[in-house]
Amino acid sequence: MTAKAIPLVDLRAQYLAHKQELDAALAECVENARFIGGPDHEAFAGEFADWCGGGYVALVGNGTHALEFALRELLGPGDGVGEVITVSHTFIATGEAIVNAGYRPVFVDMDPRTCLMDTGALEAAIRPDTRAIVPVHLYGQMVEMDKVMSVARHHGLKVVEDAAQAHGAWWQGKRPGELGDAACFSFYPGKNLGAWGDGGAVFTRDADLAGRIARYADHGREDKYLHDVAGTNSRLDGLQAAVLRVKLRHLDAWNEARRGVAAWYDELLNGDETVVRTETREDAVHARHLYVVQIDSRDRVLAALKEKGIHAGVHYPVPLHEQPVFSHLGYAPEDLPVTSHAARRVLSLPLYPELERADAERVVSTLKEAISS
Ligand SMILES: *Cc1c(COP(=O)(O)O)cnc(C)c1O
C-alpha cells in the first residue's frame, strides 16, 4: 500500500476538527436569514479589529479589493501617472490592485534571505510621481516596517501593507497596520484565517478611512437609498462572517501549530546545504503562512515529490515584472535579478496546523531523495 498523500494545505482536517461549532454558526445565520450585513458581519468587524490590536475594520469582498480600496481612499482615484512602489515577488493581486486603483506599479528587488522587499532599494525607486509604498508581508513574515516608515515619512508617502499572508505576524512588537496607514487582509480559504469562499478586510487606526472604504464597498451608501459617492458592490457575506467569527477564536492556536511545523522542518533540514531555507529575522514573529525553501532543479523535484504523494507548491513561478500583463512597464528580467533568480528556485512545503511530525519527516526525507536522485 502506498502512504497517504500529504496535501499543501488541508482544509478538510480543519473543518472536521471544529465541525460542530462551524455547523452551528452557519445554521444560525441561515435561520436568521441575514445574508448581507447582519449581526455576524458587524460582530466580526469588531472582533477582527480587536484581534489586530485595536482600531477599525472595513470588511470587503476579497483581499485584492481591500488593497485597491485602501489605495483609492488614501490617494484618491489615480489617472495612471502616480506611482506605487511594491515588490515583484508576490501574488499578482498586489500589482492588480495598484493598477485598478489608477496607479502605476514600480517594482523593487527582494532580500534573497527572506524573500521580502529589499528596503535598501526603496530610496532609489522614489520619483516625483511616487505616492505610496505597498510592502508585502510575504509567506507570513513582516517587512522591516521601521525602515519602510522612515522612507515614507521622509518623502510624504502613504503606506498600505499587503498582509494577505500575515494574520498573526509581528515586527519589533508591532502588527500589520500598526505603523502603516492601513493593512489589507485576505480571507481566501487557504490563508491563515480563511473563509469558505472569498473575503477580505482593511484594518486601520483611522476611523474615517475605515468608514469610507466600507461605504465605497457597499454602493457608496450613506443610508439604505442615499448614496454620496459612486461606490461598488464588494461585501463580505453574512455566512462568511459567521464562519470567520468561529475560526478567529482558533487562529492564535493554529498559528502556534504552524510555527511548530516550521520548527520541525527547520530541525530536519538543518545542515542540508542543497536546501536553502528562508530566513526569519530576529525581530520578527513569523505567521508561517508558507514554509519556503530554495533549491536547484525545482521543477524536477516538484514533479518527483508529487509522484510520491507530497504536494508542494510554488509561490510564485513568474514574478510580476515578467508577467505579460505588465510588459508595458518595460522591465527586463535582469532588472530585478534576485527576484528572477528566486522565482526559479522557490518551493513551498506542505504546511497546515494539523500536519503531524511523521508527515514532516516524510516530506523532508522524500525531498532529500528527490534532490539527490
Ligand atoms: C491572497 C493574496 C492577495 C489577494 O487576496 P484575495 O482575497 O485572493 O483577493 C493579495 N496579496 C497576497 C500577497 C496574497 O497572497
The ligand as an SDF file (V2000), in Angstrom:
LIG
                    3D

 15 15  0  0  0  0  0  0  0  0999 V2000
   -4.0900   36.1200   -1.3810 C   0  0  0  0  0  0  0  0  0  0  0  0
   -3.3040   37.3310   -1.6400 C   0  0  0  0  0  0  0  0  0  0  0  0
   -3.8970   38.5350   -2.0780 C   0  0  0  0  0  0  0  0  0  0  0  0
   -5.2980   38.6460   -2.5750 C   0  0  0  0  0  0  0  0  0  0  0  0
   -6.3000   38.1530   -1.8220 O   0  0  0  0  0  0  0  0  0  0  0  0
   -7.6510   37.6120   -2.4520 P   0  0  0  0  0  0  0  0  0  0  0  0
   -8.5430   37.5230   -1.2750 O   0  0  0  0  0  0  0  0  0  0  0  0
   -7.3740   36.2870   -3.0850 O   0  0  0  0  0  0  0  0  0  0  0  0
   -8.1440   38.6260   -3.4530 O   0  0  0  0  0  0  0  0  0  0  0  0
   -3.0950   39.6590   -2.1620 C   0  0  0  0  0  0  0  0  0  0  0  0
   -1.7900   39.6150   -1.8700 N   0  0  0  0  0  0  0  0  0  0  0  0
   -1.1870   38.4870   -1.4880 C   0  0  0  0  0  0  0  0  0  0  0  0
    0.2770   38.5150   -1.1640 C   0  0  0  0  0  0  0  0  0  0  0  0
   -1.9030   37.3040   -1.3720 C   0  0  0  0  0  0  0  0  0  0  0  0
   -1.2880   36.1750   -1.0030 O   0  0  0  0  0  0  0  0  0  0  0  0
  1  2  1  0
  2  3  1  0
  2 14  2  0
  3  4  1  0
  3 10  2  0
  4  5  1  0
  5  6  1  0
  6  7  2  0
  6  8  1  0
  6  9  1  0
 10 11  1  0
 11 12  2  0
 12 13  1  0
 12 14  1  0
 14 15  1  0
M  END
$$$$
